[in-house]
Amino acid sequence: MNRLFGAKNTGPKPTLAGAISSTDTHVESIDVKLSKLNAELTTYQQRMAKMRDGPGKTALKQKALKILQRRKLYEGQRDQLQQQSWNMEQASMMTDNLKNVMTTVDAMKSTNKTLKQQYGKIDIDKIERMQDEMQDLMEMGNEIQESMSRSYDVPEDVDEAELDAELEALGEEVEFESSLGVGETPGFMVDEVPQFIDAPPEAAKVKEAAG
Protein backbone atom coordinates (compact mmCIF):
# COMPACT_ATOMS: atom_id res chain seq x y z
CA MET A 1 0.00 0.00 0.00
CA ASN A 2 2.84 2.36 0.74
CA ARG A 3 4.18 1.76 -2.77
CA LEU A 4 0.87 2.87 -4.27
CA PHE A 5 -0.04 5.80 -2.07
CA GLY A 6 3.32 6.62 -0.58
CA ALA A 7 4.38 6.61 3.03
CA LYS A 8 3.15 9.30 5.39
CA ASN A 9 5.66 12.11 5.76
CA THR A 10 6.56 12.37 9.44
CA GLY A 11 9.33 14.95 9.00
CA PRO A 12 9.07 18.62 9.90
CA LYS A 13 6.77 20.68 7.74
CA PRO A 14 8.44 23.16 5.39
CA THR A 15 8.39 26.76 6.48
CA LEU A 16 8.42 29.97 4.51
CA ALA A 17 11.71 31.03 6.05
CA GLY A 18 13.29 27.70 5.07
CA ALA A 19 12.05 28.06 1.50
CA ILE A 20 13.49 31.57 1.26
CA SER A 21 16.85 30.40 2.59
CA SER A 22 16.96 27.48 0.15
CA THR A 23 16.09 29.74 -2.79
CA ASP A 24 18.76 32.28 -1.83
CA THR A 25 21.34 29.50 -1.60
CA HIS A 26 20.41 28.37 -5.09
CA VAL A 27 20.74 31.93 -6.38
CA GLU A 28 24.21 32.18 -4.87
CA SER A 29 25.30 28.95 -6.58
CA ILE A 30 24.08 30.30 -9.93
CA ASP A 31 26.03 33.53 -9.34
CA VAL A 32 29.19 31.46 -8.89
CA LYS A 33 28.57 29.69 -12.21
CA LEU A 34 27.91 33.00 -13.94
CA SER A 35 31.19 34.37 -12.64
CA LYS A 36 33.07 31.41 -14.14
CA LEU A 37 31.29 31.81 -17.47
CA ASN A 38 32.08 35.52 -17.57
CA ALA A 39 35.74 34.74 -16.89
CA GLU A 40 35.80 32.22 -19.78
CA LEU A 41 34.14 34.73 -22.13
CA THR A 42 36.71 37.36 -21.21
CA THR A 43 39.51 34.90 -21.98
CA TYR A 44 38.04 34.02 -25.36
CA GLN A 45 37.57 37.70 -26.23
CA GLN A 46 41.18 38.45 -25.41
CA ARG A 47 42.43 35.50 -27.48
CA MET A 48 40.25 36.35 -30.47
CA ALA A 49 41.41 39.96 -30.38
CA LYS A 50 44.97 38.73 -31.06
CA MET A 51 44.04 36.19 -33.79
CA ARG A 52 43.51 36.67 -37.47
CA ASP A 53 40.40 35.53 -39.24
CA GLY A 54 40.51 31.84 -39.88
CA PRO A 55 39.35 28.43 -38.70
CA GLY A 56 40.96 28.84 -35.29
CA LYS A 57 39.20 32.12 -34.60
CA THR A 58 35.92 30.70 -35.87
CA ALA A 59 36.21 27.75 -33.48
CA LEU A 60 36.77 30.11 -30.56
CA LYS A 61 33.71 32.09 -31.60
CA GLN A 62 31.59 28.93 -31.51
CA LYS A 63 32.81 28.12 -28.00
CA ALA A 64 32.14 31.70 -26.92
CA LEU A 65 28.61 31.50 -28.32
CA LYS A 66 27.89 28.32 -26.35
CA ILE A 67 29.16 29.93 -23.16
CA LEU A 68 27.04 32.98 -23.88
CA GLN A 69 23.95 30.77 -24.31
CA ARG A 70 24.65 29.04 -20.99
CA ARG A 71 25.11 32.38 -19.31
CA LYS A 72 21.71 33.61 -20.57
CA LEU A 73 20.09 30.41 -19.33
CA TYR A 74 21.61 30.81 -15.87
CA GLU A 75 20.67 34.47 -15.78
CA GLY A 76 17.05 33.57 -16.58
CA GLN A 77 17.01 30.98 -13.78
CA ARG A 78 18.58 33.42 -11.37
CA ASP A 79 16.00 36.10 -12.18
CA GLN A 80 13.14 33.65 -11.64
CA LEU A 81 14.56 32.46 -8.32
CA GLN A 82 15.14 36.00 -7.13
CA GLN A 83 11.54 36.89 -7.98
CA GLN A 84 10.32 33.81 -6.13
CA SER A 85 12.44 34.73 -3.11
CA TRP A 86 11.09 38.28 -3.14
CA ASN A 87 7.49 37.03 -3.32
CA MET A 88 8.10 34.70 -0.39
CA GLU A 89 9.70 37.52 1.60
CA GLN A 90 6.63 39.69 1.01
CA ALA A 91 4.41 36.83 2.13
CA SER A 92 6.59 36.40 5.22
CA MET A 93 6.33 40.09 6.04
CA MET A 94 2.55 39.97 5.65
CA THR A 95 2.43 36.93 7.92
CA ASP A 96 4.54 38.67 10.56
CA ASN A 97 2.37 41.77 10.35
CA LEU A 98 -0.75 39.65 10.74
CA LYS A 99 0.74 37.93 13.79
CA ASN A 100 1.56 41.30 15.31
CA VAL A 101 -1.97 42.54 14.63
CA MET A 102 -3.48 39.45 16.22
CA THR A 103 -1.22 39.81 19.25
CA THR A 104 -2.21 43.45 19.59
CA VAL A 105 -5.90 42.61 19.27
CA ASP A 106 -5.63 39.87 21.92
CA ALA A 107 -3.81 42.25 24.26
CA MET A 108 -6.49 44.92 23.72
CA LYS A 109 -9.26 42.40 24.40
CA SER A 110 -7.59 41.30 27.62
CA THR A 111 -7.04 44.90 28.72
CA ASN A 112 -10.63 45.82 27.86
CA LYS A 113 -11.94 42.89 29.90
CA THR A 114 -9.77 43.84 32.88
CA LEU A 115 -10.85 47.48 32.71
CA LYS A 116 -14.50 46.50 32.61
CA GLN A 117 -14.04 44.32 35.67
CA GLN A 118 -12.20 47.03 37.59
CA TYR A 119 -14.47 49.92 36.65
CA GLY A 120 -17.52 47.76 37.30
CA LYS A 121 -16.56 47.68 40.98
CA ILE A 122 -16.54 51.49 41.24
CA ASP A 123 -19.70 53.28 42.40
CA ILE A 124 -19.72 56.79 40.96
CA ASP A 125 -22.46 57.90 43.36
CA LYS A 126 -20.32 56.92 46.36
CA ILE A 127 -17.39 58.86 44.95
CA GLU A 128 -19.59 61.94 44.45
CA ARG A 129 -20.91 61.66 48.01
CA MET A 130 -17.39 61.28 49.35
CA GLN A 131 -16.29 64.38 47.44
CA ASP A 132 -19.22 66.35 48.87
CA GLU A 133 -18.38 65.20 52.40
CA MET A 134 -14.74 66.16 51.93
CA GLN A 135 -15.78 69.62 50.72
CA ASP A 136 -18.06 70.04 53.75
CA LEU A 137 -15.28 69.00 56.10
CA MET A 138 -12.87 71.44 54.47
CA GLU A 139 -15.36 74.28 54.84
CA MET A 140 -15.97 73.31 58.47
CA GLY A 141 -12.23 73.30 59.13
CA ASN A 142 -11.87 76.76 57.60
CA GLU A 143 -14.67 78.07 59.79
CA ILE A 144 -13.02 76.60 62.89
CA GLN A 145 -9.70 78.20 61.97
CA GLU A 146 -11.35 81.56 61.43
CA SER A 147 -13.15 81.25 64.76
CA MET A 148 -9.96 80.30 66.65
CA SER A 149 -7.97 83.16 65.13
CA ARG A 150 -10.60 85.80 66.00
CA SER A 151 -9.29 88.69 68.16
CA TYR A 152 -11.03 89.84 71.34
CA ASP A 153 -12.06 93.49 72.02
CA VAL A 154 -9.42 94.89 69.70
CA PRO A 155 -10.62 97.64 67.41
CA GLU A 156 -9.87 96.83 63.84
CA ASP A 157 -9.57 100.43 62.64
CA VAL A 158 -7.37 103.01 64.43
CA ASP A 159 -7.56 106.70 63.55
CA GLU A 160 -4.15 108.38 63.17
CA ALA A 161 -5.42 111.55 64.88
CA GLU A 162 -6.64 109.48 67.82
CA LEU A 163 -3.24 107.75 68.03
CA ASP A 164 -1.38 111.09 68.06
CA ALA A 165 -3.66 112.36 70.81
CA GLU A 166 -3.02 109.26 72.94
CA LEU A 167 0.74 109.57 72.53
CA GLU A 168 0.68 113.26 73.44
CA ALA A 169 -1.41 112.51 76.53
CA LEU A 170 1.06 109.83 77.63
CA GLY A 171 3.96 112.26 77.22
CA GLU A 172 2.23 114.89 79.37
CA GLU A 173 1.49 112.28 82.02
CA VAL A 174 5.15 111.25 82.19
CA GLU A 175 6.27 114.89 82.56
CA PHE A 176 3.74 115.48 85.32
CA GLU A 177 4.91 112.43 87.26
CA SER A 178 8.54 113.53 86.89
CA SER A 179 7.75 116.96 88.33
CA LEU A 180 6.14 115.32 91.35
CA GLY A 181 9.04 112.94 91.88
CA VAL A 182 6.87 109.89 91.35
CA GLY A 183 9.53 108.04 89.36
CA GLU A 184 12.41 108.60 91.87
CA THR A 185 13.68 105.88 94.22
CA PRO A 186 12.71 106.34 97.91
CA GLY A 187 15.48 107.41 100.30
CA PHE A 188 15.26 104.39 102.59
CA MET A 189 16.11 102.12 99.57
CA VAL A 190 19.22 103.99 98.38
CA ASP A 191 21.78 102.45 100.74
CA GLU A 192 20.22 99.02 100.84
CA VAL A 193 21.39 96.43 98.38
CA PRO A 194 19.11 93.49 97.66
CA GLN A 195 20.63 90.07 98.27
CA PHE A 196 19.93 88.92 94.76
CA ILE A 197 22.35 91.53 93.27
CA ASP A 198 25.81 89.98 92.80
CA ALA A 199 27.86 93.23 92.74
CA PRO A 200 27.03 96.26 94.98
CA PRO A 201 26.78 99.73 93.48
CA GLU A 202 29.92 101.79 92.92
CA ALA A 203 28.91 104.25 95.70
CA ALA A 204 28.89 101.44 98.28
CA LYS A 205 32.40 100.43 97.25
CA VAL A 206 33.67 104.02 97.79
CA LYS A 207 32.17 104.15 101.32
CA GLU A 208 33.81 100.85 102.25
CA ALA A 209 37.20 102.09 101.03
CA ALA A 210 36.85 105.36 103.03
CA GLY A 211 35.82 103.44 106.17
Backbone hydrogen bonds, N-H to C=O, Kabsch-Sander energy under -0.5 kcal/mol:
donor,donor_aa,acceptor,acceptor_aa,energy
5,F,1,M,-2.7
6,G,2,N,-1.7
10,T,8,K,-0.7
19,A,15,T,-2.0
20,I,16,L,-2.3
21,S,17,A,-2.2
22,S,18,G,-2.3
23,T,19,A,-2.3
24,D,20,I,-2.5
25,T,21,S,-2.0
26,H,22,S,-1.9
27,V,23,T,-2.2
28,E,24,D,-2.1
29,S,25,T,-1.9
30,I,26,H,-1.9
31,D,27,V,-2.1
32,V,28,E,-1.7
33,K,29,S,-1.8
34,L,30,I,-2.6
35,S,31,D,-2.0
36,K,32,V,-1.8
37,L,33,K,-2.4
38,N,34,L,-2.5
39,A,35,S,-1.9
40,E,36,K,-2.2
41,L,37,L,-2.6
42,T,38,N,-2.2
43,T,39,A,-1.9
44,Y,40,E,-2.5
45,Q,41,L,-2.5
46,Q,42,T,-2.2
47,R,43,T,-2.2
48,M,44,Y,-2.8
49,A,45,Q,-1.7
50,K,46,Q,-0.7
50,K,47,R,-0.8
51,M,47,R,-0.6
51,M,48,M,-0.7
58,T,54,G,-2.2
59,A,55,P,-2.3
60,L,56,G,-1.8
61,K,57,K,-2.0
62,Q,58,T,-1.9
63,K,59,A,-2.0
64,A,60,L,-2.5
65,L,61,K,-2.4
66,K,62,Q,-2.0
67,I,63,K,-2.2
68,L,64,A,-2.2
69,Q,65,L,-2.2
70,R,66,K,-2.2
71,R,67,I,-2.4
72,K,68,L,-2.1
73,L,69,Q,-2.0
74,Y,70,R,-2.7
75,E,71,R,-2.6
76,G,72,K,-2.2
77,Q,73,L,-2.2
78,R,74,Y,-2.9
79,D,75,E,-2.4
80,Q,76,G,-2.0
81,L,77,Q,-2.7
82,Q,78,R,-2.6
83,Q,79,D,-2.1
84,Q,80,Q,-2.5
85,S,81,L,-2.8
86,W,82,Q,-2.4
87,N,83,Q,-2.4
88,M,84,Q,-2.4
89,E,85,S,-2.3
90,Q,86,W,-2.3
91,A,87,N,-2.3
92,S,88,M,-2.5
93,M,89,E,-2.6
94,M,90,Q,-2.5
95,T,91,A,-2.3
96,D,92,S,-2.7
97,N,93,M,-2.6
98,L,94,M,-2.4
99,K,95,T,-2.4
100,N,96,D,-2.5
101,V,97,N,-2.5
102,M,98,L,-2.6
103,T,99,K,-2.6
104,T,100,N,-2.5
105,V,101,V,-2.7
106,D,102,M,-2.6
107,A,103,T,-2.4
108,M,104,T,-2.4
109,K,105,V,-2.5
110,S,106,D,-2.4
111,T,107,A,-2.5
112,N,108,M,-2.7
113,K,109,K,-2.4
114,T,110,S,-2.3
115,L,111,T,-2.7
116,K,112,N,-2.1
117,Q,113,K,-2.0
118,Q,114,T,-2.5
119,Y,115,L,-3.0
120,G,116,K,-1.7
121,K,117,Q,-0.6
121,K,118,Q,-1.1
122,I,119,Y,-1.2
124,I,122,I,-0.7
127,I,123,D,-1.8
128,E,124,I,-2.5
129,R,125,D,-2.5
130,M,126,K,-2.5
131,Q,127,I,-2.3
132,D,128,E,-2.3
133,E,129,R,-2.5
134,M,130,M,-2.5
135,Q,131,Q,-2.2
136,D,132,D,-2.3
137,L,133,E,-2.6
138,M,134,M,-2.3
139,E,135,Q,-2.3
140,M,136,D,-2.5
141,G,137,L,-2.5
142,N,138,M,-2.1
143,E,139,E,-2.1
144,I,140,M,-2.3
145,Q,141,G,-2.3
146,E,142,N,-2.4
147,S,143,E,-2.4
148,M,144,I,-2.6
149,S,145,Q,-1.9
150,R,147,S,-1.1
163,L,159,D,-2.1
164,D,160,E,-2.4
165,A,161,A,-2.1
166,E,162,E,-2.0
167,L,163,L,-2.3
168,E,164,D,-2.2
169,A,165,A,-2.2
170,L,166,E,-2.1
171,G,167,L,-2.1
172,E,168,E,-2.1
173,E,169,A,-2.0
174,V,170,L,-2.0
175,E,171,G,-2.0
176,F,172,E,-2.1
177,E,173,E,-2.1
178,S,174,V,-1.9
179,S,175,E,-2.0
180,L,176,F,-1.3
181,G,178,S,-0.9
182,V,177,E,-2.5
184,E,181,G,-0.8
189,M,186,P,-1.3
190,V,187,G,-1.7
191,D,187,G,-0.6
197,I,194,P,-1.4
198,D,196,F,-0.5
205,K,201,P,-1.4
206,V,202,E,-1.6
207,K,203,A,-1.9
208,E,204,A,-2.0
209,A,205,K,-1.9
210,A,206,V,-1.9
211,G,207,K,-2.3
